[in-house]
């Protein structure tokens, strides 16, 4: 059993299935779990329709009495539980209809209750129960119409035609087949909804990853520059105040630049459809990147001219260069780096070299820089190679195919 505690205190309420009785009294889940509207409509239709059928078949079938109406009402009333107990309802309606026919009452809409119950059972995934209940009803009708009719009311009844049984069997198969079709369609809709929800979650995860990567690249570079200049400022504060002032000025400029880029990244979290306030950074801002690196004491030599790139590739290339230079500032003892740009064969090649050696100093990095570069390159179908050079130093080589990006 499941335990459900009433909000606001009080003893727990025990239930086996569905909502608590408190919820049912409030009407919150009544319509969803108890199909009373459709049950009332079916019940009224079955009672009225059977009454008309009895008048139309007077003389050939037994007239409706209290027992007949009780059977009709009970069979239709069982449909109220068809969502909770589809198997029991399928067999219960079939049994009520079989007793009704065995008592010799008029043919009519009594079969509708069995059809609705079997439909609900199939949709709920209990096809064996639906087929068994329908088969039981048909077998019972064959038994009554071709053998037991001699001893059952009405008196003087004759055997039914076998063509009638074929027609009844056809209707049974048609009803259950339609139920199967509805079940398959419902499962397909549920699968499509799940796939759409999964795709939405995947897009949200990708967007969070993109924002995290952007923030990492922006903050890692700027904070590395600030870290280095703060160390310079502290070291020279007493002996060379003017140089310390220059370091503080660099810190101010780097922090302002970082705040601007962070605002730009966070603008993507605003209302969908709003345009960014500033263009995304690209290789056109490479001189600014070189200037910022110079403020951290790193001389950067740029070889080659940046080509015109699609926005996605331009941003990825800029962030890769930015992260590579940030790693030089953090981890390399060299104060000189080279950035080589080469475009040809539908791909952009970025090569960032420094002469090393590694300092082994910990400047607060997260360790996600290379992973972020690889993710950016992989998003464009490119590759990243990073590692020590044979002649010393360190190299980052990025190859970004641009043809597919341009076609989008």
Secondary structure by P-SEA (a helix, b strand, c coil): cbbbbcccccbbbbbcccccaaaaaaccccccccaaaaaaaaaaaaaaaaaaaaaaaccccccccaaaaaaaaaaaaacccccccaaaaaaaaaaaaaaaaaacccccccaaaaaaaaaaaaaacaaaaaaaaaaaaaaaaaaaaccccccccccbbbbbbaaaaaaaaaaaaaaaaaaaaaaaaaaaaaaaaaaaaaaaaaaaaaaaaaaaaaaaaaaaaaaaaaaaaaaaaaaaccccaaaaaaaaaaaaaaaaaaaaaaaaaaccccccccccccccccccaaaaaaaaaaaacbbbbbccccccccaaaaaaaaaaaaaaaaaaaccccccbbbbbbbbcccbbbbbbbbcccccccccccccaaaaaaaaaaaaacccccccccccbbbbbbbbbbccccccc
